[in-house]
């Protein structure tokens, strides 16, 4: 009797130690065929890293099973099936939360005719000497095959991107980006049927962008959404101005253009960074005032004391305007700022007109 209880206890302890089993199969959802003899990997996250714990091949009926002491109930994990050189990942799963897992895989193609961009987001944030650009693409593959592009592994060329020369600090947040020529880049992640998302960011030297940013369309694009920080005041057709919105604690001006064709170029009206914008504007304004002062000095060799005081007051107003603009450079739409600025501008213009009489 004692031996029987001991054996039962050992079985129970082993069962608790071994944990739950993860079962499933690999399927092509379009053909409904189960795929035999392909690797399936088991991943967990540990200390911020993704670790592969096990890898097995599917059996003759496309099934797989994972067991082990690490498979405790509640463990979060992920799976990937490797079919024809392409990994197909599951979402994050929880041990014990499902009876079986179905991993979907597809045949592949190098035909890009089914690729279109449903929405392409461009975020521009202008700083003292740099333009920070973030791009987010919602890509739709209408074919029943995975678009794999050309090449293999990290050098695979899939989603093509046309980016400006002179960019720096290029970072991809959804795969690897590599350059294939001047201004020509590729993401290396295959595009399965349906929707995929890609995102990346880079910086540009603001001194090289006093004009527009030219966006080159590669794939048919349903909608291009552009977010400008700081907002621009020079929005013209074909853009649709959707006004000021807030994203991630920042205010952007949102503008939109729709139904873009491959090879089309879109000139995005970038505003200057605040410091550059005010510098250029005040250089022009002060230059105009100085030119007017020189002309007056030449025509009147002995200006009166009143005129001298008026010139000094105008210079003071110009300096006040410059200080006001600098202090509200990050809040150009502030109502208090706009009221103060309008008042100072009225005084400056009126005084300039009086001096010209």
C-alpha positions in Angstrom: 0.0 0.0 0.0 2.8 2.4 0.9 4.5 1.7 -2.4 1.3 2.4 -4.3 0.9 5.8 -2.6 4.6 6.6 -3.3 4.1 5.8 -7.0 1.0 8.0 -7.2 2.8 10.9 -5.6 5.7 10.6 -8.0 3.3 10.7 -11.0 1.4 13.7 -9.6 4.7 15.6 -8.9 6.0 14.8 -12.4 2.7 16.0 -13.9 2.9 19.3 -12.1 6.6 19.7 -13.0 6.0 18.9 -16.6 3.2 21.4 -17.1 0.7 21.8 -19.9 1.3 20.6 -23.5 1.0 23.0 -26.4 -0.6 21.3 -29.4 -1.5 22.5 -32.9 -1.0 22.1 -36.6 0.2 24.1 -39.6 -2.3 25.0 -42.3 -2.6 26.8 -45.6 -6.0 28.5 -45.2 -6.6 28.9 -48.9 -6.1 25.3 -49.8 -7.0 23.9 -46.4 -3.9 21.6 -46.7 -2.0 20.8 -43.6 1.8 21.1 -44.1 4.0 18.2 -43.0 7.8 18.2 -42.3 8.4 21.9 -41.6 10.1 23.4 -38.5 8.0 25.1 -35.7 9.8 27.1 -33.0 8.7 27.9 -29.5 9.7 31.3 -28.1 9.5 33.1 -24.7 10.5 36.5 -23.6 13.1 36.7 -20.9 14.9 39.9 -19.6 13.7 41.8 -22.6 15.1 39.2 -25.0 13.2 36.8 -27.2 14.6 33.3 -26.6 14.0 30.1 -28.7 13.3 27.3 -26.3 12.5 24.4 -28.6 12.1 23.6 -32.3 10.3 20.6 -33.8 9.1 19.5 -37.2 5.4 18.9 -38.0 4.4 15.2 -38.5 2.8 13.7 -41.6 -0.5 15.4 -40.8 1.1 18.8 -40.1 0.8 18.5 -36.3 3.2 19.7 -33.6 3.4 19.3 -29.8 5.6 21.0 -27.2 5.9 19.7 -23.6 8.5 20.5 -20.9 9.0 21.7 -17.4 9.0 25.3 -18.5 5.3 25.0 -19.7 3.6 26.2 -16.6 0.0 27.5 -16.8 0.0 31.2 -17.5 3.3 31.3 -19.4 3.3 33.7 -22.3 4.9 32.4 -25.5 5.0 32.7 -29.2 5.3 30.2 -32.1 6.7 30.4 -35.6 6.4 28.1 -38.6 9.1 28.2 -41.2 7.7 27.5 -44.6 9.7 27.8 -47.8 12.3 30.0 -46.1 9.7 32.4 -44.6 8.8 32.6 -40.9 5.1 32.9 -39.9 4.7 34.0 -36.4 1.7 33.6 -34.0 0.5 36.3 -31.8 1.5 36.2 -28.1 -0.2 33.2 -26.5 -0.7 31.9 -23.0 -0.1 28.3 -21.9 -3.3 26.6 -20.8 -5.6 29.2 -22.5 -6.2 27.3 -25.7 -6.7 23.6 -26.7 -4.6 23.9 -29.9 -2.9 26.5 -32.0 -3.3 26.8 -35.8 -0.3 28.4 -37.6 -1.2 29.7 -41.1 1.4 29.6 -43.9 1.2 30.4 -47.6 2.9 29.8 -50.9 5.1 32.7 -51.9 5.4 34.9 -55.0 7.7 37.7 -56.3 4.8 39.4 -58.1 4.1 42.8 -56.5 0.9 43.5 -58.4 -1.3 42.8 -55.3 0.5 45.3 -53.1 -1.0 48.6 -52.3 -0.7 51.1 -49.4 -4.1 51.6 -47.7 -2.7 54.4 -45.5 0.7 56.0 -45.4 1.4 58.2 -42.4 4.2 60.8 -42.4 5.0 62.6 -39.1 7.4 65.6 -39.3 8.7 67.3 -36.2 11.0 70.3 -36.8 13.6 71.1 -34.2 16.5 73.6 -33.9 18.7 72.0 -36.6 17.0 68.7 -37.6 13.7 67.4 -39.0 12.5 64.2 -37.3 10.5 62.1 -39.6 8.5 59.0 -38.7 6.7 56.9 -41.3 4.0 54.3 -40.7 2.7 52.2 -43.6 -0.5 50.1 -43.6 0.2 47.7 -46.5 -2.4 45.4 -48.1 -1.5 42.3 -50.1 -4.6 41.3 -52.1 -3.0 38.0 -53.4 -3.4 34.6 -51.9 0.3 34.2 -51.6 3.0 35.9 -49.5 4.9 38.6 -51.4 8.6 37.7 -50.7 10.4 40.1 -53.1 13.8 39.0 -54.1 16.9 37.7 -52.2 17.0 35.9 -48.9 17.5 36.5 -45.2 18.6 39.9 -44.0 19.3 41.0 -47.6 15.8 40.1 -48.8 14.3 43.1 -50.8 10.5 43.3 -50.2 8.8 46.6 -49.6 10.5 49.4 -51.6 10.9 52.9 -50.2 12.2 56.1 -51.8 13.8 58.3 -49.2 15.6 61.6 -49.4 19.4 61.8 -49.7 21.3 63.1 -46.7 19.1 61.4 -44.1 20.8 60.1 -40.9 19.8 58.1 -37.9 17.7 55.7 -39.9 15.9 53.2 -37.7 13.4 50.5 -38.6 10.8 49.4 -36.0 9.4 46.5 -37.9 12.3 44.7 -39.6 15.6 45.5 -41.3 16.0 48.4 -43.8 18.9 48.3 -46.2 19.9 50.7 -49.0 20.0 49.4 -52.6 21.1 52.7 -54.3 20.9 56.4 -53.9 17.5 57.2 -52.2 16.3 53.6 -52.7 15.7 51.4 -49.7 14.0 48.0 -49.0 12.4 46.5 -45.9 13.2 42.8 -45.6 10.0 41.4 -44.1 7.8 39.3 -46.4 4.1 40.4 -46.8 1.6 37.6 -46.2 -2.0 38.0 -47.6 -4.0 40.7 -45.9 -2.7 43.6 -43.9 0.8 44.3 -42.6 2.3 47.3 -40.8 5.8 48.7 -41.3 7.3 51.7 -39.5 10.7 53.5 -39.5 12.2 56.9 -38.7 15.1 59.1 -39.7 16.4 62.6 -39.4 17.2 65.3 -41.9 19.3 68.5 -41.7 16.8 71.3 -41.4 19.1 73.7 -43.2 18.7 71.7 -46.4 14.9 71.9 -46.3 13.8 75.5 -46.7 11.5 74.1 -49.4 9.1 71.1 -49.5 9.8 67.5 -48.7 9.2 65.4 -51.8 7.4 62.1 -51.2 7.9 59.5 -53.9 5.0 57.1 -54.4 6.1 53.5 -55.1 2.8 51.5 -54.7 -0.8 52.6 -55.3 -1.7 54.5 -52.2 -5.3 55.1 -51.0 -4.5 57.8 -48.5 -1.4 59.8 -47.5 -1.8 61.4 -44.1 0.7 64.1 -43.1 1.3 65.4 -39.6 3.2 68.7 -39.2 4.8 69.9 -36.0 4.8 72.9 -35.8 1.7 73.5 -37.9 2.2 75.1 -41.3 0.0 78.0 -42.6 0.7 77.4 -46.3 -1.7 74.5 -47.0 -3.1 74.6 -50.5 -4.8 72.1 -52.8 -4.5 69.2 -53.6 -4.1 68.8 -49.8 -7.1 68.7 -47.5 -6.4 70.6 -44.2 -8.0 68.7 -41.3 -6.8 71.2 -38.7 -4.9 70.8 -35.5 -4.9 67.4 -33.6 -3.0 66.1 -30.6 -0.9 62.9 -30.9 1.5 61.6 -28.2 1.4 64.8 -26.3 2.2 67.0 -29.3 0.1 69.2 -31.5 0.2 68.5 -35.3 -1.5 70.0 -38.2 -3.1 67.1 -40.2 -3.3 67.3 -43.9 -4.4 64.6 -46.4 -4.2 63.7 -50.0 -5.9 60.6 -51.6 -5.7 58.2 -54.5 -2.0 58.4 -55.4 -0.4 56.5 -58.3 3.0 54.8 -58.6 5.8 57.3 -59.6 3.7 60.2 -58.5 5.6 62.9 -56.4 4.0 64.8 -53.6 5.6 68.1 -52.4 4.9 68.2 -48.7 4.9 71.9 -47.5 7.3 71.7 -44.5 7.3 74.8 -42.3 10.7 76.0 -41.1 11.7 75.1 -37.6 10.7 77.9 -35.1 14.2 79.3 -34.7 14.9 79.4 -38.4 11.5 80.7 -39.3 11.8 83.7 -36.9 15.4 84.3 -37.9 14.6 84.5 -41.6 11.4 86.6 -41.0 13.1 89.1 -38.7 16.1 89.4 -41.0 13.8 90.4 -43.8 11.7 92.7 -41.7 14.6 94.5 -40.1 16.3 94.7 -43.5 13.2 96.5 -44.9 13.1 98.9 -42.0 16.8 99.6 -42.3 16.5 100.3 -46.0 13.7 102.7 -45.2 15.8 104.4 -42.6 18.8 104.8 -45.0 16.5 106.4 -47.6 15.1 108.8 -45.1 18.6 109.7 -43.8 19.7 110.5 -47.4 16.7 112.7 -48.0 16.9 114.5 -44.7 20.4 115.4 -43.6 19.3 116.8 -40.2 16.4 114.7 -38.8 14.5 116.4 -36.0 14.6 115.2 -32.4 11.0 113.9 -32.8 12.0 111.8 -35.7 15.0 110.4 -33.9 12.7 109.4 -31.0 10.3 107.7 -33.5 13.0 105.7 -35.1 14.2 104.6 -31.6 10.7 103.6 -30.7 10.2 101.6 -33.9 13.5 99.7 -33.2 12.3 99.0 -29.7 9.0 97.6 -31.1 10.9 95.4 -33.5 13.0 94.0 -30.6 9.8 93.5 -28.6 8.2 91.5 -31.4 11.3 89.3 -31.8 11.4 88.6 -28.0 7.7 87.8 -28.1 8.1 85.4 -31.0 11.0 83.6 -29.4 9.1 83.1 -26.1 6.1 81.6 -27.9 8.0 79.7 -30.6 6.7 76.3 -29.3 3.1 77.7 -29.0 2.5 79.7 -32.3 -1.3 79.3 -31.9 -1.6 80.7 -28.3 -4.4 83.3 -28.2 -2.6 85.5 -25.8 0.5 85.5 -28.0 -1.5 86.3 -31.1 -3.3 89.2 -29.4 0.0 90.7 -28.2 1.7 90.2 -31.5 -1.2 91.8 -33.4 -1.0 94.9 -31.1 2.7 95.3 -31.5 2.5 94.9 -35.3 -0.2 97.6 -35.5 2.0 100.0 -33.6 5.1 99.1 -35.7 3.2 99.5 -39.0 1.6 102.8 -38.0 4.9 104.2 -36.8 6.6 103.2 -40.0 3.9 104.8 -42.1 4.2 108.0 -40.1 7.9 108.1 -40.6 7.5 107.8 -44.3 5.2 110.8 -44.6 
